[in-house]
C-alpha cells in the first residue's frame, strides 16, 4: 500500500484496532479488484465459486474513549464465477483506503466474522468519461 495507506491508522488507540483491519491483507485466487475511475471499483472473478464481498472505505475517528477505525460500507453482494461486479463509489472525496472483504457465505449487518481475504484498493484519480 502506498500514499495515504502507508501511514493510515498510525495513531489508533482503541484496543484491538489496527490497520489493516481483520489482520494482514490477503489475496483470494481468481479475484482481482481495482478502481477503474474515481466513481467505480471493479471486482473480477475467475473462480468456480460464488463469493460474497463488502466494499468499504475507512476513516480514523475520535470516539468517546479512544481513536479508532470506522468502516464506511459502500456496497456488498455476491460475485458469481466468471463475472465482473461493478461497485459505484460515493462522490465524496475520501482520502482513506478502500478494501474489498471476501467471504464464502453471506455476511450481513450483524456479522462479526472477519473476511477470509481482504484486498486493499487505491482509489483511482481518473475522472470518468463523460457521456
Secondary structure by P-SEA (a helix, b strand, c coil): ccccccccccccccccccccccccccccccbbbbbccccbbbbbbcccbbbbbbbbbbbbbbcccbbbbbbbccbbbbbcccbbbbbbbbcccccbbbbbbbbcccccccccccccbbbbbcccccccccc
